[in-house]
Amino acid sequence: MTNKLIEEHKQLQEALAIMCCNADEDCPLEYRTEHFKSAITDGYDLLKKVGYFKNKKRVNKWDT
């Protein structure tokens, strides 16, 4: 059960990262609502908090 939860947590992290990166690339800042901006920021903050970007070779502007 624990291994399954860990694997699902990793899958959720990956899905959130893909969603945030795609939304960030596909929607220019001037077209984003405040809710959308904060949701993307919250997603990136959570990914940073759990160390997602430290384990990835791909570097983007949210890694800092």
Protein Blocks (a to p, Z undefined) as FASTA:
>chain_A
ZZmmmmmmmmmmmmmmmmmmmmmmmmcfklpcfklmmmmmmmmmmmmmnommmmpfbdcf
klZZ
